[in-house]
Amino acid sequence: MKGLLSADSLRDLTEGLRQANEEFTRLYPGETGRRQPVHTVYGGAHLFKSDSAKRLGSLARRSLDQFAPDFILFARALELPGANQLPETISDAGDLVSELEKEQDHLRSANKPAWLAHKIYERVSDKLNREPVEDFRIDFEDGYGNRPDAEEDEHARLAATEVAVGMRNKTLPPFIGIRIKPFNEELRTRSFRTLEIFVSTVAEQSEGKLPGNFVVTLPKITIPQQVSTLASLLERLEKQNSLAAGSLKFEMMIETTQSIINHNGEINHPLLLGAAEGRCVA
């Protein structure tokens, strides 16, 4: 049997592979492990208040109490598995309710429909009380429309002021952001101005700070240049408002044909992501 190739003789191969593997890891770093919201609420910027998330939670809580005041009605409304096997009403459930509230483990197998319905109902109820909205987007696009410049200027200032109040009062959801208008020729100037007014006002009224997990949403993307322009604009806004470098992040809405496949027939996603200069979070 001939001897194995030496490490020196394989160095050119291993070095090239090492560089390629490291480049792959750079491009595909995997999940960060950070929390991600499971839903986002969009609301017109002209209606936003510092406690909007809390008020939405109160409305949801009221609806739950009105239409599904117990786990049996809740299970039937959502057609949970085995809902038709549950007692007709909560008053018919007898000792089952107290057993479920004591979290008797044997019920998970002995009466799975009741255990499942009660567990989900408890979690939904707790979520509505504790954190009804995980992510809120203050919307200057479809949920707002096109308005006179003076009106949008004022709404941008007012919405930013409400965000600053929410930061002080701790009434904002854990994730929050602003959806600006598209960067097409018709709306880019308006979009730039709204974003600048909003960010500058928040920074001014909150001692140069932003809400936690703040993000800018860019809609109706068609070309990478729109993404790279937003990245550059955010960098300038950071410097202008003495914000930490890289603190302004954004997400891209993939909702046009061109954002998926460009005019050359290429998949556009890698090009859009490359244009984001590390600022894209979703």
C-alpha positions as CSV (number, residue, x, y, z in Angstrom):
1,M,0.0,0.0,0.0
2,K,1.4,3.4,-1.0
3,G,1.8,6.1,1.6
4,L,-0.9,8.7,2.2
5,L,-0.6,12.1,0.6
6,S,1.3,14.5,2.9
7,A,-0.4,17.6,4.4
8,D,2.0,19.8,2.4
9,S,0.9,18.2,-0.8
10,L,-2.7,18.8,0.1
11,R,-2.3,22.4,1.3
12,D,-3.5,24.0,-1.9
13,L,-6.6,21.9,-1.8
14,T,-7.4,22.4,1.9
15,E,-6.7,26.1,1.8
16,G,-9.1,26.7,-1.0
17,L,-11.8,24.6,0.7
18,R,-11.2,26.4,4.0
19,Q,-11.8,29.8,2.4
20,A,-14.9,28.5,0.6
21,N,-16.3,27.1,3.8
22,E,-15.7,30.3,5.7
23,E,-17.3,32.3,3.0
24,F,-20.4,30.0,3.1
25,T,-20.6,30.4,6.9
26,R,-20.4,34.2,6.5
27,L,-23.2,34.2,4.0
28,Y,-25.3,31.7,5.9
29,P,-24.6,32.3,9.6
30,G,-27.8,30.6,10.8
31,E,-30.3,31.7,13.4
32,T,-29.0,34.2,16.0
33,G,-31.0,32.6,18.8
34,R,-32.6,36.0,19.5
35,R,-36.4,36.1,20.0
36,Q,-38.5,36.7,16.9
37,P,-42.1,38.0,17.1
38,V,-44.7,35.5,15.8
39,H,-47.0,38.3,14.5
40,T,-47.0,41.9,13.6
41,V,-49.9,44.4,13.9
42,Y,-50.0,47.2,11.3
43,G,-51.8,50.3,12.3
44,G,-52.2,53.7,10.5
45,A,-49.7,56.2,11.8
46,H,-52.4,58.9,12.3
47,L,-54.1,56.6,14.9
48,F,-51.0,55.5,16.8
49,K,-50.8,56.2,20.5
50,S,-48.2,55.3,23.1
51,D,-50.6,52.7,24.6
52,S,-52.0,51.4,21.3
53,A,-50.8,47.8,22.1
54,K,-52.3,47.9,25.5
55,R,-55.6,49.2,24.2
56,L,-55.7,46.5,21.5
57,G,-55.1,43.9,24.2
58,S,-58.1,45.3,26.2
59,L,-60.3,44.9,23.1
60,A,-59.1,41.4,22.6
61,R,-59.6,40.5,26.2
62,R,-63.1,41.9,26.1
63,S,-63.9,39.8,23.0
64,L,-62.6,36.7,24.6
65,D,-64.6,37.3,27.7
66,Q,-67.7,37.9,25.6
67,F,-67.6,35.1,23.1
68,A,-65.4,32.5,24.8
69,P,-65.6,33.0,28.5
70,D,-64.4,29.5,29.3
71,F,-62.3,26.8,27.8
72,I,-65.3,24.7,26.5
73,L,-66.8,27.5,24.4
74,F,-63.2,28.5,23.3
75,A,-62.5,24.9,22.1
76,R,-65.8,24.7,20.2
77,A,-65.3,28.1,18.6
78,L,-61.8,27.1,17.3
79,E,-62.8,23.5,16.6
80,L,-59.9,22.2,18.7
81,P,-59.3,18.4,18.5
82,G,-61.9,16.6,20.6
83,A,-64.0,19.7,21.3
84,N,-67.2,17.7,20.6
85,Q,-66.3,15.3,23.4
86,L,-66.3,18.1,26.1
87,P,-69.2,18.8,28.4
88,E,-72.0,20.9,26.9
89,T,-71.3,23.8,29.3
90,I,-68.8,24.8,32.0
91,S,-71.4,24.1,34.7
92,D,-71.7,20.5,33.4
93,A,-67.9,20.0,33.8
94,G,-68.2,19.4,37.6
95,D,-64.9,18.5,39.2
96,L,-63.1,18.5,35.9
97,V,-62.5,22.2,36.1
98,S,-60.8,22.0,39.5
99,E,-58.7,19.0,38.4
100,L,-57.6,20.9,35.3
101,E,-56.7,24.0,37.4
102,K,-54.6,21.8,39.7
103,E,-52.8,20.6,36.5
104,Q,-53.3,16.9,37.2
105,D,-50.8,15.2,34.9
106,H,-53.0,12.1,34.4
107,L,-55.6,14.2,32.5
108,R,-53.2,14.7,29.7
109,S,-53.8,11.1,28.7
110,A,-57.1,10.4,30.5
111,N,-59.0,13.3,29.0
112,K,-56.8,14.9,26.4
113,P,-59.5,17.1,24.7
114,A,-60.2,18.8,28.0
115,W,-56.5,19.0,29.0
116,L,-55.6,20.5,25.6
117,A,-58.5,23.0,25.5
118,H,-57.8,24.2,29.0
119,K,-54.1,24.5,28.5
120,I,-54.5,26.5,25.3
121,Y,-57.2,28.7,26.8
122,E,-55.0,29.5,29.8
123,R,-52.0,30.4,27.6
124,V,-54.2,32.6,25.3
125,S,-55.7,34.4,28.3
126,D,-52.3,35.0,29.9
127,K,-50.8,36.3,26.6
128,L,-53.6,38.8,26.2
129,N,-53.1,40.0,29.8
130,R,-49.3,40.2,29.6
131,E,-48.3,40.9,26.0
132,P,-51.2,41.1,23.5
133,V,-49.1,42.6,20.7
134,E,-45.6,41.4,20.1
135,D,-44.7,43.6,17.2
136,F,-46.3,46.8,16.0
137,R,-45.7,48.7,12.7
138,I,-46.6,52.3,12.6
139,D,-47.8,52.5,9.0
140,F,-47.3,55.4,6.6
141,E,-48.1,53.2,3.6
142,D,-51.2,51.2,2.8
143,G,-52.7,51.7,6.2
144,Y,-52.2,55.5,5.9
145,G,-52.5,56.5,2.2
146,N,-51.2,59.5,0.4
147,R,-51.9,62.8,2.1
148,P,-50.7,66.5,1.8
149,D,-47.1,66.9,2.9
150,A,-47.9,69.1,5.8
151,E,-50.3,66.5,7.2
152,E,-47.8,63.6,6.9
153,D,-45.1,65.8,8.4
154,E,-47.3,66.4,11.4
155,H,-48.3,62.8,11.8
156,A,-44.7,61.7,11.6
157,R,-43.8,64.0,14.5
158,L,-46.9,63.0,16.5
159,A,-46.3,59.3,16.1
160,A,-42.6,59.7,17.0
161,T,-43.6,61.7,20.1
162,E,-46.0,58.9,21.1
163,V,-43.2,56.4,20.7
164,A,-41.0,58.5,23.0
165,V,-43.8,58.7,25.6
166,G,-44.3,54.9,25.3
167,M,-40.6,54.4,25.9
168,R,-40.8,56.4,29.1
169,N,-44.0,54.8,30.3
170,K,-42.9,51.3,29.2
171,T,-46.1,50.8,27.2
172,L,-44.6,49.8,23.9
173,P,-44.6,46.2,22.7
174,P,-41.3,44.4,22.7
175,F,-40.8,45.0,18.9
176,I,-41.9,48.1,17.1
177,G,-41.1,50.0,13.9
178,I,-42.3,52.2,11.1
179,R,-43.4,51.2,7.6
180,I,-42.4,54.0,5.2
181,K,-43.6,54.4,1.6
182,P,-41.9,52.7,-1.3
183,F,-38.7,54.1,-2.8
184,N,-40.1,54.4,-6.3
185,E,-39.9,57.7,-8.2
186,E,-43.4,58.8,-7.2
187,L,-42.9,58.4,-3.4
188,R,-39.2,58.3,-2.5
189,T,-38.9,61.9,-1.6
190,R,-41.9,61.7,0.7
191,S,-40.6,58.5,2.2
192,F,-37.2,60.0,2.9
193,R,-38.8,62.9,4.7
194,T,-41.2,60.9,6.8
195,L,-38.3,58.6,8.0
196,E,-36.1,61.5,8.8
197,I,-38.7,63.4,10.8
198,F,-39.7,60.3,12.7
199,V,-36.2,59.1,13.6
200,S,-35.0,62.6,14.5
201,T,-38.1,63.3,16.7
202,V,-37.7,60.1,18.6
203,A,-34.0,60.6,19.1
204,E,-34.6,64.2,20.2
205,Q,-37.3,63.3,22.7
206,S,-35.6,60.2,24.2
207,E,-32.1,61.5,24.7
208,G,-30.7,59.8,21.6
209,K,-32.2,56.4,22.2
210,L,-34.4,54.2,20.1
211,P,-37.0,51.6,21.3
212,G,-35.8,48.1,21.7
213,N,-35.9,46.1,18.5
214,F,-36.8,49.1,16.4
215,V,-37.1,48.4,12.7
216,V,-37.9,50.2,9.5
217,T,-40.0,48.4,6.9
218,L,-39.4,49.0,3.2
219,P,-42.4,47.9,1.1
220,K,-42.8,47.1,-2.6
221,I,-39.1,46.6,-3.4
222,T,-38.3,46.1,-7.0
223,I,-34.5,46.6,-7.3
224,P,-31.4,46.3,-5.0
225,Q,-30.7,50.0,-5.4
226,Q,-33.8,50.8,-3.3
227,V,-32.4,48.6,-0.5
228,S,-28.9,50.0,-0.7
229,T,-30.3,53.6,-0.6
230,L,-32.2,52.8,2.6
231,A,-29.0,51.4,4.1
232,S,-27.1,54.6,3.2
233,L,-29.9,56.8,4.5
234,L,-30.0,55.0,7.8
235,E,-26.3,55.5,8.2
236,R,-26.7,59.2,7.6
237,L,-29.6,59.4,10.1
238,E,-27.5,57.7,12.7
239,K,-24.7,60.3,12.3
240,Q,-27.1,63.2,12.2
241,N,-28.8,62.1,15.4
242,S,-25.8,60.7,17.3
243,L,-27.2,57.2,17.3
244,A,-24.9,54.2,17.6
245,A,-23.5,53.0,14.3
246,G,-25.6,50.1,12.9
247,S,-28.5,50.7,15.4
248,L,-31.0,51.4,12.7
249,K,-32.2,48.1,11.1
250,F,-34.8,47.3,8.5
251,E,-36.9,44.6,7.0
252,M,-37.7,44.0,3.4
253,M,-41.3,43.3,2.2
254,I,-41.1,40.8,-0.6
255,E,-44.4,41.5,-2.4
256,T,-43.6,42.3,-6.0
257,T,-42.6,39.9,-8.8
258,Q,-39.4,41.9,-9.4
259,S,-38.3,41.4,-5.8
260,I,-38.3,37.7,-6.4
261,I,-36.9,37.4,-10.0
262,N,-35.2,40.4,-11.7
263,H,-35.2,41.4,-15.4
264,N,-32.3,39.0,-16.1
265,G,-34.1,36.0,-14.7
266,E,-31.9,36.0,-11.6
267,I,-33.2,35.2,-8.1
268,N,-33.2,38.7,-6.6
269,H,-33.1,37.8,-2.9
270,P,-29.3,37.4,-2.6
271,L,-28.9,40.7,-4.4
272,L,-31.3,42.5,-2.1
273,L,-29.7,41.0,1.0
274,G,-26.2,42.0,-0.2
275,A,-27.4,45.6,-0.8
276,A,-28.7,45.8,2.8
277,E,-25.1,46.1,4.1
278,G,-25.8,44.0,7.2
279,R,-28.8,46.0,8.3
280,C,-31.6,43.6,7.2
281,V,-33.1,41.6,10.1
282,A,-36.1,40.1,8.3
